[in-house]
């Protein structure tokens, strides 16, 4: 796995494009709030990609301050043409000021917009629990849950990228 946190995007290596102009790399963007829990989504994502045969050196991980920054990174990464798919992970919780639902909804909607604008699959592991409390029971539950959600995002990333390649090939033969 390539840890590219804090590197300018211009320093990333240029990769040969696959079918349909999509890149050959995968990216995970991780918010730093609740990093221990979000890190489990990242771990699940990376482990599942490895199980699916994606070499670790084809996966880049980016850290961002919070969930709100994920769509901007996703947009830049998608526009680079280097990535077959991108996933973002965050845990957005109610911190006592009612805004967590707005933040999570805005981030997920923005990730969908990036996907539709660029044609690069952008998956969300941005979750906001109904109630989250800093006690062992909730922390343990979300530590396990985020591993599962990261793995699901990896499977969806590979399946969607491969499906789009097949779709592009089918459309090209019928042009």
C-alpha positions in Angstrom: 0.0 0.0 0.0 1.2 3.4 -0.8 0.7 6.0 2.0 0.5 9.3 0.2 -1.0 11.4 2.9 0.1 15.0 2.8 1.8 14.7 -0.7 0.6 17.1 -3.3 -1.5 15.4 -5.9 0.9 16.5 -8.7 3.6 14.2 -7.2 1.5 11.1 -7.8 2.8 8.7 -10.5 1.0 8.7 -13.8 -0.5 5.3 -14.5 -1.6 3.8 -17.8 -5.3 4.1 -18.3 -7.4 1.0 -18.5 -10.4 0.5 -20.8 -12.8 3.4 -20.9 -10.1 5.8 -19.8 -10.3 4.7 -16.1 -7.1 4.3 -14.2 -5.7 1.2 -12.7 -5.3 2.3 -9.1 -7.7 2.4 -6.1 -7.9 5.2 -3.5 -9.2 5.4 0.1 -9.7 8.8 1.6 -9.9 8.7 5.4 -11.2 11.5 7.7 -9.1 12.0 10.8 -12.1 12.5 13.3 -12.5 9.2 15.1 -9.4 7.9 13.3 -9.4 4.6 15.2 -12.9 3.7 13.9 -12.4 5.1 10.4 -9.1 3.3 10.3 -11.0 0.0 10.5 -12.9 0.9 7.3 -9.6 1.6 5.7 -8.2 -1.8 7.0 -11.3 -3.6 5.7 -11.0 -1.9 2.3 -7.3 -2.7 1.9 -7.7 -6.3 3.1 -10.6 -7.0 0.8 -8.8 -5.4 -2.2 -5.8 -7.7 -1.5 -8.2 -10.7 -1.2 -9.6 -9.7 -4.6 -6.1 -9.7 -6.1 -5.4 -5.9 -6.2 -1.7 -5.5 -5.3 -1.0 -3.2 -2.3 1.2 -1.0 -4.5 -1.9 -0.2 -6.6 -3.8 1.4 -3.6 -3.3 4.9 -2.3 -4.5 6.2 1.0 -5.1 9.8 1.8 -5.9 11.4 5.1 -8.1 14.5 5.4 -9.1 16.6 8.4 -12.8 15.7 8.3 -15.6 14.3 6.3 -16.3 17.6 4.5 -12.9 17.4 2.7 -13.4 14.0 1.2 -15.4 15.1 -1.9 -12.8 17.6 -2.9 -10.0 15.0 -2.7 -12.3 12.5 -4.5 -12.9 15.0 -7.3 -9.2 15.7 -7.8 -8.3 12.0 -7.7 -11.1 11.1 -10.2 -10.2 13.9 -12.6 -6.5 12.6 -12.6 -7.5 9.6 -14.6 -5.3 7.4 -12.4 -8.1 5.7 -10.4 -10.4 2.8 -11.3 -12.4 3.7 -8.1 -12.2 5.8 -5.0 -13.7 5.3 -1.5 -14.1 7.8 1.3 -14.5 6.9 5.0 -15.7 9.0 8.0 -17.7 8.7 11.1 -19.9 11.7 11.5 -21.5 11.9 15.0 -23.8 14.1 16.9 -21.5 16.3 18.9 -24.3 18.2 20.7 -24.9 20.7 17.9 -27.4 19.4 15.4 -25.4 19.3 12.2 -24.1 15.8 11.8 -27.0 14.7 9.5 -26.4 17.8 7.3 -22.7 17.1 7.1 -23.1 13.4 6.3 -25.9 14.0 3.7 -23.8 16.8 2.0 -20.7 14.6 1.9 -22.5 11.6 0.4 -24.4 13.7 -2.1 -21.2 15.4 -3.1 -19.5 12.0 -3.6 -22.3 11.0 -5.9 -21.9 14.2 -7.9 -18.2 13.5 -8.3 -19.0 10.0 -9.5 -21.6 11.2 -12.0 -19.4 14.1 -13.3 -16.2 12.1 -13.8 -17.5 8.6 -14.6 -15.2 7.2 -11.9 -16.9 5.1 -9.2 -16.8 6.9 -5.8 -18.0 4.9 -2.9 -19.0 6.0 0.6 -18.1 4.6 3.9 -19.3 7.9 5.5 -21.6 6.8 8.2 -23.6 8.7 10.8 -25.1 6.6 13.6 -28.5 7.6 15.0 -26.9 7.8 18.5 -23.1 7.4 19.2 -21.7 7.6 22.7 -18.0 7.4 23.7 -18.4 4.2 25.7 -16.9 0.8 25.1 -20.0 -0.9 23.8 -20.6 1.7 21.0 -16.9 2.0 20.2 -16.5 -1.8 19.9 -19.6 -2.1 17.7 -18.4 0.6 15.3 -14.9 -0.7 15.2 -16.3 -4.1 13.9 -18.9 -2.5 11.7 -16.5 -0.2 9.9 -14.2 -3.2 8.9 -17.3 -4.8 7.3 -18.3 -1.5 5.5 -14.7 -1.0 4.2 -14.7 -4.5 2.8 -18.1 -4.0 1.2 -16.8 -0.7 -0.4 -13.8 -2.6 -1.8 -16.0 -5.3 -3.4 -18.3 -2.6 -4.8 -15.3 -0.7 -6.1 -13.8 -3.6 -8.0 -17.2 -4.9 -9.3 -18.2 -1.4 -10.5 -14.9 -0.7 -12.2 -14.9 -4.1 -13.9 -18.6 -3.7 -14.9 -17.9 -0.2 -16.4 -15.0 -1.7 -18.4 -17.3 -4.4 -19.8 -20.0 -1.8 -20.5 -17.5 0.4 -22.3 -16.3 -2.5 -24.4 -19.9 -3.5 -25.2 -20.7 0.0 -26.2 -17.6 0.3 -28.3 -18.4 -2.9 -30.3 -22.0 -1.6 -31.0 -20.9 1.9 -32.1 
